[in-house]
Amino acid sequence: MGFRNSYVGNLSLFYEIEEKLKQGHNVVLISNHHTEADPIIISLLLEKENPHIAENMVILLN
């Protein structure tokens, strides 16, 4: 993965999600498609700016 060429869009939404999680709320992110690598890539991209999300993410694959 090329971190220099990758970015997270709407980063402000992830700041809001992180605050809700720290307050004890539950947050569910739903995707209509996925690959097995997606959860890992999402975690890696959020690791620097939103470490709480990256460290506590639970992935459920169907």
HTML snippet that shows the backbone in 3Dmol.js (N, CA, C, O; Angstrom):
<script src="https://3Dmol.org/build/3Dmol-min.js"></script>
<div id="view" style="width:600px;height:400px;position:relative"></div>
<script>
const pdb = `
ATOM      1  N   MET A   1       0.847  -1.176   0.000  1.00  0.00           N
ATOM      2  CA  MET A   1       0.000   0.000   0.000  1.00  0.00           C
ATOM      3  C   MET A   1       0.887   1.231   0.000  1.00  0.00           C
ATOM      4  O   MET A   1       1.838   1.308   0.777  1.00  0.00           O
ATOM      5  N   GLY A   2       0.591   2.183  -0.852  1.00  0.00           N
ATOM      6  CA  GLY A   2       1.369   3.408  -0.918  1.00  0.00           C
ATOM      7  C   GLY A   2       0.752   4.504  -0.057  1.00  0.00           C
ATOM      8  O   GLY A   2      -0.185   5.181  -0.478  1.00  0.00           O
ATOM      9  N   PHE A   3       1.284   4.672   1.150  1.00  0.00           N
ATOM     10  CA  PHE A   3       0.736   5.683   2.064  1.00  0.00           C
ATOM     11  C   PHE A   3       0.849   7.090   1.498  1.00  0.00           C
ATOM     12  O   PHE A   3      -0.005   7.933   1.770  1.00  0.00           O
ATOM     13  N   ARG A   4       1.870   7.351   0.730  1.00  0.00           N
ATOM     14  CA  ARG A   4       2.039   8.702   0.157  1.00  0.00           C
ATOM     15  C   ARG A   4       0.928   9.047  -0.824  1.00  0.00           C
ATOM     16  O   ARG A   4       0.593  10.219  -1.000  1.00  0.00           O
ATOM     17  N   ASN A   5       0.363   8.045  -1.453  1.00  0.00           N
ATOM     18  CA  ASN A   5      -0.676   8.279  -2.459  1.00  0.00           C
ATOM     19  C   ASN A   5      -2.071   7.933  -1.954  1.00  0.00           C
ATOM     20  O   ASN A   5      -3.032   7.984  -2.721  1.00  0.00           O
ATOM     21  N   SER A   6      -2.196   7.583  -0.682  1.00  0.00           N
ATOM     22  CA  SER A   6      -3.485   7.189  -0.115  1.00  0.00           C
ATOM     23  C   SER A   6      -3.987   8.257   0.851  1.00  0.00           C
ATOM     24  O   SER A   6      -3.197   8.975   1.465  1.00  0.00           O
ATOM     25  N   TYR A   7      -5.291   8.353   0.975  1.00  0.00           N
ATOM     26  CA  TYR A   7      -5.866   9.312   1.914  1.00  0.00           C
ATOM     27  C   TYR A   7      -7.228   8.813   2.389  1.00  0.00           C
ATOM     28  O   TYR A   7      -7.835   7.938   1.772  1.00  0.00           O
ATOM     29  N   VAL A   8      -7.691   9.383   3.489  1.00  0.00           N
ATOM     30  CA  VAL A   8      -9.025   9.107   4.011  1.00  0.00           C
ATOM     31  C   VAL A   8      -9.878  10.338   3.734  1.00  0.00           C
ATOM     32  O   VAL A   8      -9.562  11.434   4.198  1.00  0.00           O
ATOM     33  N   GLY A   9     -10.947  10.160   2.986  1.00  0.00           N
ATOM     34  CA  GLY A   9     -11.861  11.262   2.720  1.00  0.00           C
ATOM     35  C   GLY A   9     -12.774  11.504   3.913  1.00  0.00           C
ATOM     36  O   GLY A   9     -12.999  10.606   4.724  1.00  0.00           O
ATOM     37  N   ASN A  10     -13.293  12.707   4.014  1.00  0.00           N
ATOM     38  CA  ASN A  10     -14.218  13.070   5.103  1.00  0.00           C
ATOM     39  C   ASN A  10     -13.654  12.741   6.475  1.00  0.00           C
ATOM     40  O   ASN A  10     -14.356  12.188   7.321  1.00  0.00           O
ATOM     41  N   LEU A  11     -12.406  13.075   6.697  1.00  0.00           N
ATOM     42  CA  LEU A  11     -11.722  12.770   7.943  1.00  0.00           C
ATOM     43  C   LEU A  11     -12.469  13.317   9.158  1.00  0.00           C
ATOM     44  O   LEU A  11     -12.397  12.733  10.239  1.00  0.00           O
ATOM     45  N   SER A  12     -13.179  14.423   8.996  1.00  0.00           N
ATOM     46  CA  SER A  12     -13.921  15.003  10.122  1.00  0.00           C
ATOM     47  C   SER A  12     -14.969  14.025  10.656  1.00  0.00           C
ATOM     48  O   SER A  12     -15.254  14.025  11.854  1.00  0.00           O
ATOM     49  N   LEU A  13     -15.538  13.202   9.794  1.00  0.00           N
ATOM     50  CA  LEU A  13     -16.508  12.202  10.249  1.00  0.00           C
ATOM     51  C   LEU A  13     -15.853  11.176  11.162  1.00  0.00           C
ATOM     52  O   LEU A  13     -16.477  10.708  12.115  1.00  0.00           O
ATOM     53  N   PHE A  14     -14.608  10.824  10.884  1.00  0.00           N
ATOM     54  CA  PHE A  14     -13.911   9.851  11.727  1.00  0.00           C
ATOM     55  C   PHE A  14     -13.527  10.454  13.074  1.00  0.00           C
ATOM     56  O   PHE A  14     -13.464   9.737  14.072  1.00  0.00           O
ATOM     57  N   TYR A  15     -13.270  11.763  13.117  1.00  0.00           N
ATOM     58  CA  TYR A  15     -13.045  12.422  14.410  1.00  0.00           C
ATOM     59  C   TYR A  15     -14.319  12.349  15.252  1.00  0.00           C
ATOM     60  O   TYR A  15     -14.269  12.088  16.454  1.00  0.00           O
ATOM     61  N   GLU A  16     -15.454  12.584  14.606  1.00  0.00           N
ATOM     62  CA  GLU A  16     -16.740  12.519  15.304  1.00  0.00           C
ATOM     63  C   GLU A  16     -17.021  11.097  15.789  1.00  0.00           C
ATOM     64  O   GLU A  16     -17.478  10.902  16.916  1.00  0.00           O
ATOM     65  N   ILE A  17     -16.752  10.118  14.949  1.00  0.00           N
ATOM     66  CA  ILE A  17     -16.938   8.713  15.330  1.00  0.00           C
ATOM     67  C   ILE A  17     -16.049   8.370  16.522  1.00  0.00           C
ATOM     68  O   ILE A  17     -16.489   7.709  17.463  1.00  0.00           O
ATOM     69  N   GLU A  18     -14.797   8.822  16.478  1.00  0.00           N
ATOM     70  CA  GLU A  18     -13.875   8.518  17.567  1.00  0.00           C
ATOM     71  C   GLU A  18     -14.365   9.105  18.888  1.00  0.00           C
ATOM     72  O   GLU A  18     -14.262   8.455  19.928  1.00  0.00           O
ATOM     73  N   GLU A  19     -14.893  10.316  18.857  1.00  0.00           N
ATOM     74  CA  GLU A  19     -15.419  10.937  20.075  1.00  0.00           C
ATOM     75  C   GLU A  19     -16.614  10.155  20.611  1.00  0.00           C
ATOM     76  O   GLU A  19     -16.727   9.945  21.818  1.00  0.00           O
ATOM     77  N   LYS A  20     -17.500   9.726  19.727  1.00  0.00           N
ATOM     78  CA  LYS A  20     -18.664   8.936  20.157  1.00  0.00           C
ATOM     79  C   LYS A  20     -18.218   7.630  20.805  1.00  0.00           C
ATOM     80  O   LYS A  20     -18.779   7.217  21.820  1.00  0.00           O
ATOM     81  N   LEU A  21     -17.212   6.980  20.224  1.00  0.00           N
ATOM     82  CA  LEU A  21     -16.705   5.732  20.788  1.00  0.00           C
ATOM     83  C   LEU A  21     -16.101   5.954  22.178  1.00  0.00           C
ATOM     84  O   LEU A  21     -16.304   5.150  23.088  1.00  0.00           O
ATOM     85  N   LYS A  22     -15.364   7.045  22.327  1.00  0.00           N
ATOM     86  CA  LYS A  22     -14.759   7.352  23.626  1.00  0.00           C
ATOM     87  C   LYS A  22     -15.817   7.634  24.690  1.00  0.00           C
ATOM     88  O   LYS A  22     -15.574   7.436  25.880  1.00  0.00           O
ATOM     89  N   GLN A  23     -16.995   8.099  24.257  1.00  0.00           N
ATOM     90  CA  GLN A  23     -18.101   8.360  25.183  1.00  0.00           C
ATOM     91  C   GLN A  23     -18.877   7.091  25.502  1.00  0.00           C
ATOM     92  O   GLN A  23     -19.798   7.119  26.319  1.00  0.00           O
ATOM     93  N   GLY A  24     -18.519   5.985  24.871  1.00  0.00           N
ATOM     94  CA  GLY A  24     -19.179   4.721  25.146  1.00  0.00           C
ATOM     95  C   GLY A  24     -20.273   4.323  24.174  1.00  0.00           C
ATOM     96  O   GLY A  24     -20.938   3.305  24.362  1.00  0.00           O
ATOM     97  N   HIS A  25     -20.460   5.129  23.130  1.00  0.00           N
ATOM     98  CA  HIS A  25     -21.468   4.804  22.122  1.00  0.00           C
ATOM     99  C   HIS A  25     -20.947   3.713  21.193  1.00  0.00           C
ATOM    100  O   HIS A  25     -19.739   3.505  21.081  1.00  0.00           O
ATOM    101  N   ASN A  26     -21.857   3.029  20.537  1.00  0.00           N
ATOM    102  CA  ASN A  26     -21.501   2.057  19.508  1.00  0.00           C
ATOM    103  C   ASN A  26     -21.612   2.712  18.144  1.00  0.00           C
ATOM    104  O   ASN A  26     -22.487   3.548  17.918  1.00  0.00           O
ATOM    105  N   VAL A  27     -20.736   2.337  17.246  1.00  0.00           N
ATOM    106  CA  VAL A  27     -20.765   2.846  15.878  1.00  0.00           C
ATOM    107  C   VAL A  27     -20.622   1.652  14.949  1.00  0.00           C
ATOM    108  O   VAL A  27     -19.765   0.791  15.148  1.00  0.00           O
ATOM    109  N   VAL A  28     -21.472   1.614  13.933  1.00  0.00           N
ATOM    110  CA  VAL A  28     -21.415   0.537  12.948  1.00  0.00           C
ATOM    111  C   VAL A  28     -21.144   1.156  11.581  1.00  0.00           C
ATOM    112  O   VAL A  28     -21.866   2.051  11.143  1.00  0.00           O
ATOM    113  N   LEU A  29     -20.107   0.678  10.915  1.00  0.00           N
ATOM    114  CA  LEU A  29     -19.811   1.095   9.544  1.00  0.00           C
ATOM    115  C   LEU A  29     -20.204  -0.062   8.639  1.00  0.00           C
ATOM    116  O   LEU A  29     -19.798  -1.200   8.873  1.00  0.00           O
ATOM    117  N   ILE A  30     -20.985   0.220   7.617  1.00  0.00           N
ATOM    118  CA  ILE A  30     -21.469  -0.816   6.718  1.00  0.00           C
ATOM    119  C   ILE A  30     -20.978  -0.516   5.307  1.00  0.00           C
ATOM    120  O   ILE A  30     -21.020   0.623   4.842  1.00  0.00           O
ATOM    121  N   SER A  31     -20.521  -1.545   4.655  1.00  0.00           N
ATOM    122  CA  SER A  31     -20.051  -1.410   3.281  1.00  0.00           C
ATOM    123  C   SER A  31     -20.846  -2.347   2.388  1.00  0.00           C
ATOM    124  O   SER A  31     -21.256  -3.425   2.818  1.00  0.00           O
ATOM    125  N   ASN A  32     -21.059  -1.940   1.157  1.00  0.00           N
ATOM    126  CA  ASN A  32     -21.800  -2.813   0.250  1.00  0.00           C
ATOM    127  C   ASN A  32     -20.871  -3.705  -0.576  1.00  0.00           C
ATOM    128  O   ASN A  32     -21.334  -4.481  -1.412  1.00  0.00           O
ATOM    129  N   HIS A  33     -19.590  -3.595  -0.345  1.00  0.00           N
ATOM    130  CA  HIS A  33     -18.627  -4.479  -0.998  1.00  0.00           C
ATOM    131  C   HIS A  33     -17.401  -4.555  -0.112  1.00  0.00           C
ATOM    132  O   HIS A  33     -17.194  -3.691   0.740  1.00  0.00           O
ATOM    133  N   HIS A  34     -16.605  -5.557  -0.301  1.00  0.00           N
ATOM    134  CA  HIS A  34     -15.372  -5.643   0.477  1.00  0.00           C
ATOM    135  C   HIS A  34     -14.426  -6.668  -0.133  1.00  0.00           C
ATOM    136  O   HIS A  34     -14.820  -7.538  -0.909  1.00  0.00           O
ATOM    137  N   THR A  35     -13.206  -6.532   0.240  1.00  0.00           N
ATOM    138  CA  THR A  35     -12.231  -7.585   0.004  1.00  0.00           C
ATOM    139  C   THR A  35     -11.686  -7.932   1.377  1.00  0.00           C
ATOM    140  O   THR A  35     -11.891  -7.181   2.330  1.00  0.00           O
ATOM    141  N   GLU A  36     -11.019  -9.017   1.489  1.00  0.00           N
ATOM    142  CA  GLU A  36     -10.493  -9.422   2.789  1.00  0.00           C
ATOM    143  C   GLU A  36      -9.476  -8.425   3.326  1.00  0.00           C
ATOM    144  O   GLU A  36      -9.275  -8.342   4.538  1.00  0.00           O
ATOM    145  N   ALA A  37      -8.836  -7.673   2.452  1.00  0.00           N
ATOM    146  CA  ALA A  37      -7.823  -6.710   2.885  1.00  0.00           C
ATOM    147  C   ALA A  37      -8.429  -5.400   3.391  1.00  0.00           C
ATOM    148  O   ALA A  37      -7.758  -4.666   4.117  1.00  0.00           O
ATOM    149  N   ASP A  38      -9.654  -5.089   3.037  1.00  0.00           N
ATOM    150  CA  ASP A  38     -10.251  -3.798   3.386  1.00  0.00           C
ATOM    151  C   ASP A  38     -10.154  -3.429   4.863  1.00  0.00           C
ATOM    152  O   ASP A  38      -9.711  -2.321   5.167  1.00  0.00           O
ATOM    153  N   PRO A  39     -10.544  -4.295   5.795  1.00  0.00           N
ATOM    154  CA  PRO A  39     -10.461  -3.901   7.212  1.00  0.00           C
ATOM    155  C   PRO A  39      -9.033  -3.552   7.648  1.00  0.00           C
ATOM    156  O   PRO A  39      -8.833  -2.623   8.430  1.00  0.00           O
ATOM    157  N   ILE A  40      -8.067  -4.274   7.156  1.00  0.00           N
ATOM    158  CA  ILE A  40      -6.676  -4.009   7.506  1.00  0.00           C
ATOM    159  C   ILE A  40      -6.237  -2.674   6.923  1.00  0.00           C
ATOM    160  O   ILE A  40      -5.573  -1.888   7.598  1.00  0.00           O
ATOM    161  N   ILE A  41      -6.599  -2.419   5.691  1.00  0.00           N
ATOM    162  CA  ILE A  41      -6.230  -1.159   5.041  1.00  0.00           C
ATOM    163  C   ILE A  41      -6.892   0.016   5.749  1.00  0.00           C
ATOM    164  O   ILE A  41      -6.252   1.043   5.973  1.00  0.00           O
ATOM    165  N   ILE A  42      -8.168  -0.124   6.104  1.00  0.00           N
ATOM    166  CA  ILE A  42      -8.873   0.945   6.824  1.00  0.00           C
ATOM    167  C   ILE A  42      -8.169   1.217   8.149  1.00  0.00           C
ATOM    168  O   ILE A  42      -7.948   2.374   8.507  1.00  0.00           O
ATOM    169  N   SER A  43      -7.822   0.176   8.866  1.00  0.00           N
ATOM    170  CA  SER A  43      -7.111   0.333  10.147  1.00  0.00           C
ATOM    171  C   SER A  43      -5.788   1.058   9.960  1.00  0.00           C
ATOM    172  O   SER A  43      -5.460   1.969  10.720  1.00  0.00           O
ATOM    173  N   LEU A  44      -5.038   0.659   8.960  1.00  0.00           N
ATOM    174  CA  LEU A  44      -3.736   1.286   8.708  1.00  0.00           C
ATOM    175  C   LEU A  44      -3.884   2.759   8.339  1.00  0.00           C
ATOM    176  O   LEU A  44      -3.088   3.592   8.773  1.00  0.00           O
ATOM    177  N   LEU A  45      -4.896   3.081   7.542  1.00  0.00           N
ATOM    178  CA  LEU A  45      -5.103   4.475   7.138  1.00  0.00           C
ATOM    179  C   LEU A  45      -5.574   5.346   8.300  1.00  0.00           C
ATOM    180  O   LEU A  45      -5.266   6.537   8.340  1.00  0.00           O
ATOM    181  N   LEU A  46      -6.314   4.769   9.241  1.00  0.00           N
ATOM    182  CA  LEU A  46      -6.817   5.541  10.377  1.00  0.00           C
ATOM    183  C   LEU A  46      -5.833   5.595  11.545  1.00  0.00           C
ATOM    184  O   LEU A  46      -5.992   6.408  12.455  1.00  0.00           O
ATOM    185  N   GLU A  47      -4.838   4.747  11.519  1.00  0.00           N
ATOM    186  CA  GLU A  47      -3.911   4.590  12.640  1.00  0.00           C
ATOM    187  C   GLU A  47      -3.286   5.894  13.122  1.00  0.00           C
ATOM    188  O   GLU A  47      -3.168   6.105  14.329  1.00  0.00           O
ATOM    189  N   LYS A  48      -2.889   6.764  12.218  1.00  0.00           N
ATOM    190  CA  LYS A  48      -2.198   7.999  12.601  1.00  0.00           C
ATOM    191  C   LYS A  48      -3.153   9.061  13.164  1.00  0.00           C
ATOM    192  O   LYS A  48      -2.877   9.655  14.206  1.00  0.00           O
ATOM    193  N   GLU A  49      -4.257   9.294  12.483  1.00  0.00           N
ATOM    194  CA  GLU A  49      -5.183  10.360  12.885  1.00  0.00           C
ATOM    195  C   GLU A  49      -6.239   9.910  13.894  1.00  0.00           C
ATOM    196  O   GLU A  49      -6.678  10.701  14.729  1.00  0.00           O
ATOM    197  N   ASN A  50      -6.642   8.660  13.822  1.00  0.00           N
ATOM    198  CA  ASN A  50      -7.706   8.147  14.682  1.00  0.00           C
ATOM    199  C   ASN A  50      -7.296   6.800  15.287  1.00  0.00           C
ATOM    200  O   ASN A  50      -7.884   5.767  14.964  1.00  0.00           O
ATOM    201  N   PRO A  51      -6.295   6.815  16.156  1.00  0.00           N
ATOM    202  CA  PRO A  51      -5.778   5.553  16.689  1.00  0.00           C
ATOM    203  C   PRO A  51      -6.804   4.754  17.504  1.00  0.00           C
ATOM    204  O   PRO A  51      -6.756   3.524  17.524  1.00  0.00           O
ATOM    205  N   HIS A  52      -7.720   5.442  18.168  1.00  0.00           N
ATOM    206  CA  HIS A  52      -8.720   4.728  18.969  1.00  0.00           C
ATOM    207  C   HIS A  52      -9.577   3.829  18.073  1.00  0.00           C
ATOM    208  O   HIS A  52      -9.861   2.686  18.430  1.00  0.00           O
ATOM    209  N   ILE A  53      -9.980   4.337  16.931  1.00  0.00           N
ATOM    210  CA  ILE A  53     -10.763   3.535  15.992  1.00  0.00           C
ATOM    211  C   ILE A  53      -9.919   2.384  15.467  1.00  0.00           C
ATOM    212  O   ILE A  53     -10.356   1.233  15.465  1.00  0.00           O
ATOM    213  N   ALA A  54      -8.713   2.699  15.023  1.00  0.00           N
ATOM    214  CA  ALA A  54      -7.841   1.687  14.426  1.00  0.00           C
ATOM    215  C   ALA A  54      -7.549   0.545  15.399  1.00  0.00           C
ATOM    216  O   ALA A  54      -7.514  -0.617  14.996  1.00  0.00           O
ATOM    217  N   GLU A  55      -7.341   0.867  16.664  1.00  0.00           N
ATOM    218  CA  GLU A  55      -6.975  -0.142  17.659  1.00  0.00           C
ATOM    219  C   GLU A  55      -8.162  -0.963  18.147  1.00  0.00           C
ATOM    220  O   GLU A  55      -7.981  -2.096  18.594  1.00  0.00           O
ATOM    221  N   ASN A  56      -9.366  -0.417  18.069  1.00  0.00           N
ATOM    222  CA  ASN A  56     -10.530  -1.081  18.653  1.00  0.00           C
ATOM    223  C   ASN A  56     -11.548  -1.567  17.619  1.00  0.00           C
ATOM    224  O   ASN A  56     -12.643  -1.995  17.984  1.00  0.00           O
ATOM    225  N   MET A  57     -11.202  -1.505  16.357  1.00  0.00           N
ATOM    226  CA  MET A  57     -12.121  -1.919  15.307  1.00  0.00           C
ATOM    227  C   MET A  57     -12.355  -3.431  15.369  1.00  0.00           C
ATOM    228  O   MET A  57     -11.419  -4.217  15.517  1.00  0.00           O
ATOM    229  N   VAL A  58     -13.611  -3.809  15.255  1.00  0.00           N
ATOM    230  CA  VAL A  58     -13.989  -5.224  15.178  1.00  0.00           C
ATOM    231  C   VAL A  58     -14.587  -5.449  13.798  1.00  0.00           C
ATOM    232  O   VAL A  58     -15.501  -4.735  13.385  1.00  0.00           O
ATOM    233  N   ILE A  59     -14.071  -6.435  13.095  1.00  0.00           N
ATOM    234  CA  ILE A  59     -14.508  -6.684  11.731  1.00  0.00           C
ATOM    235  C   ILE A  59     -15.365  -7.947  11.691  1.00  0.00           C
ATOM    236  O   ILE A  59     -14.950  -8.999  12.177  1.00  0.00           O
ATOM    237  N   LEU A  60     -16.534  -7.844  11.124  1.00  0.00           N
ATOM    238  CA  LEU A  60     -17.412  -8.990  10.921  1.00  0.00           C
ATOM    239  C   LEU A  60     -17.586  -9.190   9.422  1.00  0.00           C
ATOM    240  O   LEU A  60     -18.127  -8.320   8.739  1.00  0.00           O
ATOM    241  N   LEU A  61     -17.142 -10.308   8.916  1.00  0.00           N
ATOM    242  CA  LEU A  61     -17.290 -10.604   7.491  1.00  0.00           C
ATOM    243  C   LEU A  61     -18.411 -11.605   7.310  1.00  0.00           C
ATOM    244  O   LEU A  61     -18.553 -12.548   8.087  1.00  0.00           O
ATOM    245  N   ASN A  62     -19.191 -11.392   6.293  1.00  0.00           N
ATOM    246  CA  ASN A  62     -20.297 -12.292   6.019  1.00  0.00           C
ATOM    247  C   ASN A  62     -19.997 -13.118   4.801  1.00  0.00           C
ATOM    248  O   ASN A  62     -20.814 -13.947   4.400  1.00  0.00           O
TER     249      ASN A  62
END
`;
const viewer = $3Dmol.createViewer("view");
viewer.addModel(pdb, "pdb");
viewer.setStyle({}, {cartoon: {color: "spectrum"}});
viewer.zoomTo();
viewer.render();
</script>
